[in-house]
Structure formats: C-alpha cells, structure tokens
C-alpha cells in the first residue's frame, strides 16, 4: 500500500492526482502519525524528514509524476536501467522504460524530441537512448540534438505492431517501446547523404510554405536535409539571393 503523508498542498494534490489517474490504490496519514501495517512505500513532501520503516520518496511539488514513477518502480521490485526508445518521424514516438516497465510515453513534433528526452533523463543514473534507423534525416538530426547520453541505432524492421480497432495513432509509440528493448549499434552521430527524392520533397515543401511560390535550390535543400537550416531559413536565404 502506498501512503502519502505531507503538509505541502501542492505535493499532496499532485501526487494524489497522479495516483488516481493511474488507478493505483493509496491511503493518506498526517505527517508523523504511525504508518498502517500494510504500508509498502511512503511519499512525503520536501519539507519532511524521512524516517520510516518502509522505502520513502520525497516528492517535488513541481514534478509529482517523477515521484510516482519512482514509487511504482519500488513496488515492482526495484529499478532497472532507464532506457528511452525513439521511433523517428515527423512526430516521433517516445517511450521511457524502467527495466521492463513503460513509465512514460510521448508523441511530439520532431523538433521537441530532444527536449522531451532530456527532461525524462534528468538525474537518471546510466541512462540509454535507442533510436530506430528509419526516417534517416530526422533521426540523424535527433541524434545530434540529444543530450550527452549513450545512443544506440536500432534496426527498426518489424517494430511497428498491427493496430486493431481503436488503436489508431498508437503505432509510433508502440514501435518506440519495441525499439527500446532491442540492442543496437552505439553511435555518436549519423552521417546521412540525402537522396534525390528526399531533396525533392524538401523543395516541394518550401514551395508550399513560400508566399511567393518560390522553390529553394538543391544546395539549400541539402542544408535543410542535414539540419543546417530550417525550411524557413532556407527560403529567407533564397529570397536574399534573388534581391
């Protein structure tokens, strides 16, 4: 049984809501009161001095979810390594695993991926990121943007599962879970030479975004492909060259 004991309203509100959202049973006591006989884990606020007969977690009022994840890891039998799986694409799927348990999942624009991963790995001992080898250009940019953590490039063949009724939109996240569980090749970066088709896609996208219906040239498209420029920056350079 999880026991919450804190006088900090923000901690209490945040932790209790997280536990309720996950359907996890808990009880509450006043700080300093005896713990129930069935207590397994104690959650307190940062104001409390922890002196308990069971494992205890001090929750940060700014991040109650992290405290709840730590509590659930304790209840599951103790923490494995934190591994983040990424299924790259325009909106990558991101899965955070502690041991064999998925503790968080995200589906965000590619430009936000590194920021999300950095936040999830903050203070994690010996973390690991595994990223699929598809969507080469986006994946290479994500690797370059990631914080200073070990990264493995994983063969993502077969990682996207069959999606039944009602599971639409979950494929990228479920693929990220599978990627997180596959050993890959450790890399520090990924050199990718864009194909003619990839360059053409970027050029077509530039024309769609341009109010003047301009299309950037191959060199600017290549710089976009390897992450040196955004399409908007490339269009600005193209406009400058034509003036």
KEZA-156593 format. One record per residue (C-alpha): residue in one letter; residue number from 1; x, y, z. Coordinates in Angstrom, 1 decimal, decimal comma, m for minus. Example, Ala and Ser with C-alpha at 12.3 -4.5 7.8 and 13.67 -1.06 7.14 Angstrom:
A|1|12,3|m4,5|7,8 .
S|2|13,7|m1,1|7,1 .
This chain:
X|1|0,0|0,0|0,0 .
X|2|1,3|3,5|m0,9 .
X|3|1,0|6,0|1,9 .
X|4|1,0|9,8|1,3 .
X|5|2,0|11,9|4,2 .
X|6|2,7|15,6|3,6 .
X|7|1,6|19,1|4,7 .
X|8|2,5|20,5|1,4 .
X|9|m0,7|21,1|m0,5 .
X|10|1,0|21,1|m3,9 .
X|11|2,7|17,8|m3,3 .
X|12|m0,4|16,2|m1,9 .
X|13|m2,6|17,4|m4,8 .
X|14|m0,1|16,5|m7,5 .
X|15|0,8|13,0|m6,1 .
X|16|m2,8|12,1|m5,3 .
X|17|m4,0|13,1|m8,8 .
X|18|m1,2|11,1|m10,4 .
X|19|m2,0|8,0|m8,4 .
X|20|m5,8|8,4|m9,1 .
X|21|m5,1|8,9|m12,9 .
X|22|m3,2|5,6|m12,9 .
X|23|m5,8|3,7|m10,8 .
X|24|m3,2|3,0|m8,1 .
X|25|m4,6|2,4|m4,6 .
X|26|m3,2|4,5|m1,8 .
X|27|m4,0|6,0|1,6 .
X|28|m3,1|9,2|3,5 .
X|29|m1,9|9,9|7,0 .
X|30|m0,8|13,0|8,8 .
X|31|3,0|13,5|8,9 .
X|32|4,4|11,9|12,0 .
X|33|1,4|9,6|12,5 .
X|34|2,1|5,8|12,6 .
X|35|2,0|4,1|9,2 .
X|36|m0,6|1,4|8,5 .
X|37|0,5|m2,2|8,9 .
X|38|0,1|m2,7|5,2 .
X|39|2,3|0,3|4,2 .
X|40|4,8|m0,6|1,5 .
X|41|6,1|2,9|0,3 .
X|42|5,8|6,3|1,9 .
X|43|5,5|9,5|m0,2 .
X|44|6,4|12,8|1,6 .
X|45|7,0|16,4|0,6 .
X|46|10,4|18,1|0,6 .
X|47|9,6|19,7|4,0 .
X|48|9,6|16,3|5,7 .
X|49|12,5|14,5|7,4 .
X|50|12,1|10,9|6,2 .
X|51|12,5|8,3|9,0 .
X|52|10,3|5,4|8,1 .
X|53|10,3|1,6|8,3 .
X|54|9,4|1,4|4,6 .
X|55|11,1|2,8|1,5 .
X|56|10,3|6,5|1,2 .
X|57|10,2|9,0|m1,7 .
X|58|10,4|12,8|m1,3 .
X|59|8,2|14,4|m4,0 .
X|60|9,0|17,7|m5,7 .
X|61|5,9|19,8|m6,0 .
X|62|7,0|20,8|m9,5 .
X|63|7,2|17,2|m10,7 .
X|64|4,9|14,8|m8,8 .
X|65|4,9|12,4|m11,8 .
X|66|8,5|11,6|m11,3 .
X|67|7,9|10,7|m7,6 .
X|68|5,0|8,5|m8,5 .
X|69|7,1|6,7|m11,1 .
X|70|9,8|6,1|m8,5 .
X|71|7,2|4,7|m6,1 .
X|72|5,8|2,4|m8,7 .
X|73|9,3|1,2|m9,6 .
X|74|9,9|0,3|m5,9 .
X|75|6,6|m1,6|m5,8 .
X|76|7,6|m3,6|m8,9 .
X|77|10,7|m4,8|m7,3 .
X|78|13,3|m2,2|m7,9 .
X|79|14,6|m0,1|m10,7 .
X|80|16,2|m1,3|m13,9 .
X|81|18,1|1,0|m16,2 .
X|82|16,2|3,9|m17,7 .
X|83|16,0|3,3|m21,5 .
X|84|14,4|5,7|m23,9 .
X|85|13,2|4,3|m27,3 .
X|86|12,5|6,7|m30,2 .
X|87|10,7|5,9|m33,4 .
X|88|11,8|8,8|m35,6 .
X|89|9,5|10,6|m38,0 .
X|90|7,7|13,9|m38,3 .
X|91|6,1|13,1|m34,9 .
X|92|8,3|10,6|m33,3 .
X|93|7,0|8,1|m30,8 .
X|94|9,0|8,2|m27,5 .
X|95|8,8|5,5|m24,8 .
X|96|10,6|5,6|m21,4 .
X|97|11,3|2,2|m19,8 .
X|98|12,5|1,4|m16,4 .
X|99|13,6|m2,2|m16,6 .
X|100|10,7|m3,9|m18,4 .
X|101|8,1|m1,4|m17,4 .
X|102|6,9|1,6|m19,5 .
X|103|6,8|4,6|m17,2 .
X|104|6,1|7,3|m19,8 .
X|105|5,2|7,8|m23,4 .
X|106|5,1|10,8|m25,8 .
X|107|4,1|11,6|m29,4 .
X|108|5,5|15,0|m30,2 .
X|109|6,9|17,0|m33,2 .
X|110|10,4|16,1|m34,2 .
X|111|11,8|19,4|m33,1 .
X|112|10,6|18,8|m29,5 .
X|113|12,1|15,2|m29,2 .
X|114|15,5|16,1|m27,7 .
X|115|13,9|18,4|m25,2 .
X|116|11,5|15,7|m24,0 .
X|117|14,2|13,1|m23,8 .
X|118|16,5|15,4|m21,8 .
X|119|13,7|16,1|m19,3 .
X|120|13,0|12,4|m18,8 .
X|121|16,6|11,5|m18,3 .
X|122|17,4|14,3|m15,9 .
X|123|19,2|12,8|m12,8 .
X|124|18,7|9,2|m14,2 .
X|125|21,8|7,1|m13,5 .
X|126|23,4|5,5|m16,5 .
X|127|20,6|6,1|m19,0 .
X|128|20,5|4,9|m22,6 .
X|129|18,7|6,1|m25,7 .
X|130|17,8|3,7|m28,5 .
X|131|16,6|5,2|m31,8 .
X|132|15,2|3,4|m34,9 .
X|133|17,2|3,6|m38,1 .
X|134|14,2|4,7|m40,2 .
X|135|13,4|8,3|m41,2 .
X|136|17,1|8,8|m41,7 .
X|137|17,3|12,6|m42,0 .
X|138|15,0|13,3|m39,0 .
X|139|16,7|10,5|m37,0 .
X|140|20,2|12,0|m37,7 .
X|141|19,1|15,4|m36,5 .
X|142|17,5|14,0|m33,3 .
X|143|20,8|12,2|m32,5 .
X|144|22,7|15,4|m32,9 .
X|145|20,3|17,3|m30,7 .
X|146|20,2|14,7|m27,8 .
X|147|21,9|15,4|m24,5 .
X|148|25,2|13,8|m23,7 .
X|149|24,0|10,2|m23,2 .
X|150|24,8|6,9|m24,8 .
X|151|22,8|6,4|m28,0 .
X|152|22,3|3,1|m29,9 .
X|153|21,0|2,9|m33,5 .
X|154|18,5|0,1|m33,8 .
X|155|17,2|m1,9|m36,8 .
X|156|13,5|m1,0|m36,5 .
X|157|12,3|m3,6|m39,0 .
X|158|9,2|m5,2|m37,6 .
X|159|8,9|m2,9|m34,6 .
X|160|5,6|m1,3|m35,6 .
X|161|2,8|m3,7|m34,4 .
X|162|m0,5|m4,5|m36,0 .
X|163|m3,0|m2,0|m34,8 .
X|164|m6,5|m3,2|m34,1 .
X|165|m9,8|m1,3|m33,8 .
X|166|m9,4|1,8|m31,6 .
X|167|m5,6|1,8|m31,6 .
X|168|m5,1|4,3|m34,4 .
X|169|m2,3|6,8|m33,7 .
X|170|m0,6|4,5|m31,2 .
X|171|1,8|2,8|m33,7 .
X|172|4,7|5,2|m33,3 .
X|173|4,6|4,9|m29,5 .
X|174|4,3|1,1|m29,5 .
X|175|7,2|1,0|m32,0 .
X|176|9,3|3,1|m29,6 .
X|177|8,6|0,6|m26,8 .
X|178|9,8|m2,2|m29,1 .
X|179|12,9|m0,2|m30,2 .
X|180|13,8|0,4|m26,5 .
X|181|14,0|m3,3|m26,0 .
X|182|16,4|m4,1|m28,9 .
X|183|20,1|m3,8|m28,7 .
X|184|21,7|m1,6|m31,3 .
X|185|25,0|m0,2|m32,5 .
X|186|26,3|2,6|m30,3 .
X|187|26,7|5,8|m32,3 .
X|188|27,7|9,4|m31,6 .
X|189|26,2|10,9|m34,8 .
X|190|24,8|9,7|m38,0 .
X|191|26,1|10,9|m41,4 .
X|192|23,4|10,8|m43,9 .
X|193|23,6|11,9|m47,6 .
X|194|20,1|12,9|m48,7 .
X|195|18,7|11,2|m51,7 .
X|196|17,3|13,0|m54,7 .
X|197|13,8|12,1|m53,6 .
X|198|14,4|13,5|m50,2 .
X|199|15,7|16,7|m51,6 .
X|200|12,7|17,0|m53,9 .
X|201|10,4|16,5|m51,0 .
X|202|12,1|19,4|m49,2 .
X|203|11,9|21,6|m52,3 .
X|204|8,2|20,9|m52,7 .
X|205|7,6|21,7|m49,1 .
X|206|9,5|25,0|m49,5 .
X|207|7,2|26,0|m52,4 .
X|208|4,1|25,2|m50,2 .
X|209|5,4|27,5|m47,4 .
X|210|6,5|30,3|m49,7 .
X|211|4,0|33,1|m50,1 .
X|212|5,6|33,9|m53,4 .
X|213|5,5|30,3|m54,6 .
X|214|9,4|30,1|m54,6 .
X|215|11,3|26,8|m54,5 .
X|216|14,7|26,6|m52,9 .
X|217|17,6|25,1|m54,9 .
X|218|19,3|21,8|m54,4 .
X|219|22,1|23,2|m52,2 .
X|220|19,7|24,9|m49,8 .
X|221|17,5|21,8|m49,8 .
X|222|20,6|19,7|m48,8 .
X|223|21,4|22,1|m46,0 .
X|224|17,8|21,7|m44,7 .
X|225|18,1|17,9|m45,0 .
X|226|21,2|17,7|m42,9 .
X|227|19,9|20,1|m40,3 .
X|228|21,9|23,2|m41,0 .
X|229|18,9|25,3|m41,9 .
X|230|15,1|25,2|m41,4 .
X|231|13,0|25,5|m44,5 .
X|232|12,0|29,0|m43,4 .
X|233|15,7|30,0|m43,1 .
X|234|16,4|28,5|m46,5 .
X|235|13,6|30,4|m48,0 .
X|236|15,0|33,6|m46,4 .
X|237|18,4|32,9|m47,9 .
X|238|16,8|32,2|m51,3 .
X|239|14,9|35,4|m51,2 .
X|240|18,1|37,3|m50,3 .
X|241|20,0|35,7|m53,2 .
X|242|17,2|36,9|m55,6 .
X|243|17,2|40,5|m54,4 .
